[in-house]
Amino acid sequence: MSERLRIALTKGRLQDKSVELFESMGLDCSPVRDPGRRLIHALPNYPLDVVLAKAPDVITYVEHGVCDLGVVGKDTILEKGGAFYEVLDLGFGRCRFALAVKRDSDFYGTYKTRRVASKYPGVTRAFFEGKGMDVDIIKIEGSVELAPILDLADGIVDIVETGATLRENGLEPIEDVAQVSARLIVNTASMKLYKNEIADFLTRMERRLGGEA
């Protein structure tokens, strides 16, 4: 392989799971596990450089071609969009977008325009447009569960894992919006320019995801 690829990983839990996957593929990820103050981490035994970034920036870096590949959650892909190839569902970071409301409230039983709070207005808008429903969407940056508690909104669209936070705040999910997990994305130009290099990386990854040694 002649070219070094560059991959952007989403910081946090997806980063940890990605590194575990890479190591199971035989990649030495010691530079990523002990990053120091370096911003780009070159793997010593495979032509791959790793950049750690916030989820929206992973998409930005891949879309603009400064990174050839990226690992990012489907939630960010649905909200931010972009021009790239989504090539693999990596299977970790699983959760879901759900519509949640106050317990015993009748969200769909009213003809008034409902207000829905979310950190993900794009996902929320697409969901209700698909239903042909007109809703007022309120963007919330913090704890979105507060919106229905304070009567700011009739419901929320948020990421749900166990549902414990909803239950503790008197809310319940009433409908799934979308399933979420970590995805591998590839820059459109890189897919052509570094076809062989990317194919090798994908083959190694698919073997591990399929349980092969």
Secondary structure, 3 states (H helix, E strand, C coil): CCCCEEEEEECCHHHHHHHHHHHHCCCCCHHHHCCCCCCEEECCCCCEEEEEECHHHHHHHHHCCCCCEEEEEHHHHHHHCCCCEEEEECCCCCEEEEEEEECCCCHHHCCCCEEEEECCHHHHHHHHHHCCCCEEEEECCCCCCHHHHCCCCCEEEEEECCCHHHHHCCEEEEEEEEEECEEEEECHHHHHHCHHHHHHHHHHHHHHHCCCC
